[in-house]
Amino acid sequence: MKFNTVIIGGGLAGLVAGISLQKAGRSTAIISTGQNALHFFSGSFESIEEAPQRIIDLFAEAGVRLHYAPGVRLMPMGTFKKSTLSLEDISLLPEPKIGSKALIVSFSGYHDFFCSFLAEGLEKQGMSCRIKMLDLPELEKLEQSPSEMRSVQIARTMDRIWENVVREIRMLLRDEDTVILPQVFGLRDTSIPDRIRQGIPAQVIFTGTLPPSVPGIRTQLLLKRRYELLGGTYLMGDEATGAHVHEGSVHSIVTHNLGNHFLEAENFILATGAYFSKGLRSNPFQISEPIFGLDVEQAAERSDWYNPEFMREQPYMKYGVATDATLHALKDGEPIKNLYAIGSILGETHSEMGTGGGLAIRSALAVADQILKTSEE
Ligand SMILES: Cc1cc2nc3c(=O)[nH]c(=O)nc-3n(C[C@H](O)[C@H](O)[C@H](O)COP(=O)(O)OP(=O)(O)OC[C@H]3O[C@@H](n4cnc5c(N)ncnc54)[C@H](O)[C@@H]3O)c2cc1C
């Protein structure tokens, strides 16, 4: 199988690169073992400070509506965190204050949303809170098994019964100016959070639950669908296990499922994430990149990898594969001509590109542009 570009890793970085290349008419394949950091996504992209119209448009074309409003968002413990670019269902507030009285609503038997911590955090800031657990007959079947009362299962049900929730809240509402709900709405239908806001005569704020993240899973599904609609080949559940590299260029990728059918391409993009997704691995002696054996920027002494004060910034989180200025990956100090690295596998080796979601998107766009430019020359 031969493509213009093969992308290893189907998280945020891999999908943004794949969509950009498919849109420009290049044939691509994404190989992805499965779960990625989007499944734990808060709904806000880190380190994007400027108004990013190109990014907003790319997501909008996939059905992911973003809004850009430098401010703060409400965290699950009732504190506030600085945020700028976010999914539209995350409320971005101009200041760390949401009103004077809040009704916090959850569901009987659902334990992934910590109402009392949230109330305690908000009360410390002078807000008065009332907690109400809704007893919904539609959730009774899920309640029979506690493992079913998780955010994704609840979200599947909520897609059908959100109007009942709105009705119940309207009856419960007294003089509260704010209603706080868990982020379990709009898994399949992205219009639901907005419609809930319109149906409740108070400010409605959706707040994070324990992972997995419903808005994150929705974002992943929509980006993947957009990529496939553009003609991309998404090899779900497969794993890149090795590569054929000759004279400083990658020739093909070996995958677990395709066996002797190697994936050939002109360009290759490594978007396998950091430790969490096993794009970087570590043992007591070194931190390594397992597919190509690329150079990883890291302190030579293990004792320098971490700060013994657990809550402090940890140096190993900044390590990543070494690349040149155009994100070509380095092996033994030399760039591999047609292999690029993007996303969290870069660590903080390119601090100008930011961290987290900002890094994933910026590096993916930069490499897609680079590939398009090179193939036009
Ligand atoms: C738990 C968690 C929560 C986060 N929350 C936020 C947040 O709220 N906001 C924010 O801005 N940033 C957040 N981040 C930072 C996050 O890393 C980036 O935002 C971004 O999603 C990373 O995308 P990525 O594509 O580089 O890597 P990943 O999302 O890690 O994706 C890498 C993909 O590569 C696949 N893969 C790995 N090895 C192979 C292989 N050999 N073959 C095939 N596939 C492979 C993995 O299965 C995975 O699907 C979070 C990170 C973590 C770990």
The ligand as an SDF file (V2000), in Angstrom:
LIG
                    3D

 53 58  0  0  0  0  0  0  0  0999 V2000
   -4.3700   12.6530   30.3950 C   0  0  0  0  0  0  0  0  0  0  0  0
   -4.0630   13.8510   29.5570 C   0  0  0  0  0  0  0  0  0  0  0  0
   -4.9550   14.9310   29.5150 C   0  0  0  0  0  0  0  0  0  0  0  0
   -4.6660   16.0600   28.7320 C   0  0  0  0  0  0  0  0  0  0  0  0
   -5.5550   17.1110   28.6980 N   0  0  0  0  0  0  0  0  0  0  0  0
   -5.2700   18.1990   27.9260 C   0  0  0  0  0  0  0  0  0  0  0  0
   -6.1930   19.2990   27.8390 C   0  0  0  0  0  0  0  0  0  0  0  0
   -7.2440   19.2980   28.4490 O   0  0  0  0  0  0  0  0  0  0  0  0
   -5.8500   20.3520   27.0550 N   0  0  0  0  0  0  0  0  0  0  0  0
   -4.6600   20.3870   26.3400 C   0  0  0  0  0  0  0  0  0  0  0  0
   -4.4200   21.3590   25.6320 O   0  0  0  0  0  0  0  0  0  0  0  0
   -3.7960   19.3600   26.4180 N   0  0  0  0  0  0  0  0  0  0  0  0
   -4.0570   18.2750   27.1740 C   0  0  0  0  0  0  0  0  0  0  0  0
   -3.1630   17.2340   27.2330 N   0  0  0  0  0  0  0  0  0  0  0  0
   -1.9330   17.3230   26.4850 C   0  0  0  0  0  0  0  0  0  0  0  0
   -2.0940   16.4200   25.2100 C   0  0  0  0  0  0  0  0  0  0  0  0
   -0.9620   15.6500   25.2150 O   0  0  0  0  0  0  0  0  0  0  0  0
   -2.2950   17.2140   23.9360 C   0  0  0  0  0  0  0  0  0  0  0  0
   -3.3190   18.1350   24.0830 O   0  0  0  0  0  0  0  0  0  0  0  0
   -2.6550   16.4000   22.6880 C   0  0  0  0  0  0  0  0  0  0  0  0
   -3.9660   15.8560   22.7660 O   0  0  0  0  0  0  0  0  0  0  0  0
   -1.6320   15.3510   22.3860 C   0  0  0  0  0  0  0  0  0  0  0  0
   -1.9180   14.8480   21.1270 O   0  0  0  0  0  0  0  0  0  0  0  0
   -0.9310   13.8770   20.3430 P   0  0  0  0  0  0  0  0  0  0  0  0
   -1.6530   13.5410   19.0860 O   0  0  0  0  0  0  0  0  0  0  0  0
    0.4160   14.4690   20.2700 O   0  0  0  0  0  0  0  0  0  0  0  0
   -0.7500   12.5730   21.2560 O   0  0  0  0  0  0  0  0  0  0  0  0
   -1.7890   11.5220   21.8210 P   0  0  0  0  0  0  0  0  0  0  0  0
   -3.1070   12.1180   22.0580 O   0  0  0  0  0  0  0  0  0  0  0  0
   -1.0970   10.8750   22.9500 O   0  0  0  0  0  0  0  0  0  0  0  0
   -1.9810   10.4710   20.6180 O   0  0  0  0  0  0  0  0  0  0  0  0
   -1.0040    9.5640   20.2290 C   0  0  0  0  0  0  0  0  0  0  0  0
   -1.6600    8.3900   19.5210 C   0  0  0  0  0  0  0  0  0  0  0  0
   -0.6510    7.5630   18.9740 O   0  0  0  0  0  0  0  0  0  0  0  0
   -0.9950    6.2120   19.1530 C   0  0  0  0  0  0  0  0  0  0  0  0
    0.2190    5.3860   19.1010 N   0  0  0  0  0  0  0  0  0  0  0  0
    1.2680    5.3360   19.9750 C   0  0  0  0  0  0  0  0  0  0  0  0
    2.1730    4.4440   19.5620 N   0  0  0  0  0  0  0  0  0  0  0  0
    1.7050    3.9120   18.3950 C   0  0  0  0  0  0  0  0  0  0  0  0
    2.1870    2.9380   17.4890 C   0  0  0  0  0  0  0  0  0  0  0  0
    3.3590    2.3050   17.6890 N   0  0  0  0  0  0  0  0  0  0  0  0
    1.4270    2.6240   16.4050 N   0  0  0  0  0  0  0  0  0  0  0  0
    0.2470    3.2470   16.1650 C   0  0  0  0  0  0  0  0  0  0  0  0
   -0.2620    4.1820   17.0150 N   0  0  0  0  0  0  0  0  0  0  0  0
    0.4610    4.5170   18.0990 C   0  0  0  0  0  0  0  0  0  0  0  0
   -1.6630    6.1980   20.5220 C   0  0  0  0  0  0  0  0  0  0  0  0
   -2.4780    5.0510   20.6810 O   0  0  0  0  0  0  0  0  0  0  0  0
   -2.4690    7.4890   20.4480 C   0  0  0  0  0  0  0  0  0  0  0  0
   -3.7270    7.2320   19.8710 O   0  0  0  0  0  0  0  0  0  0  0  0
   -3.4480   16.1150   28.0000 C   0  0  0  0  0  0  0  0  0  0  0  0
   -2.5470   15.0150   28.0640 C   0  0  0  0  0  0  0  0  0  0  0  0
   -2.8480   13.9060   28.8240 C   0  0  0  0  0  0  0  0  0  0  0  0
   -1.8610   12.7760   28.8600 C   0  0  0  0  0  0  0  0  0  0  0  0
  1  2  1  0
  2  3  1  0
  2 52  2  0
  3  4  2  0
  4  5  1  0
  4 50  1  0
  5  6  2  0
  6  7  1  0
  6 13  1  0
  7  8  2  0
  7  9  1  0
  9 10  1  0
 10 11  2  0
 10 12  1  0
 12 13  2  0
 13 14  1  0
 14 15  1  0
 14 50  1  0
 15 16  1  0
 16 17  1  0
 16 18  1  0
 18 19  1  0
 18 20  1  0
 20 21  1  0
 20 22  1  0
 22 23  1  0
 23 24  1  0
 24 25  2  0
 24 26  1  0
 24 27  1  0
 27 28  1  0
 28 29  2  0
 28 30  1  0
 28 31  1  0
 31 32  1  0
 32 33  1  0
 33 34  1  0
 33 48  1  0
 34 35  1  0
 35 36  1  0
 35 46  1  0
 36 37  1  0
 36 45  1  0
 37 38  2  0
 38 39  1  0
 39 40  1  0
 39 45  2  0
 40 41  1  0
 40 42  2  0
 42 43  1  0
 43 44  2  0
 44 45  1  0
 46 47  1  0
 46 48  1  0
 48 49  1  0
 50 51  2  0
 51 52  1  0
 52 53  1  0
M  END
$$$$
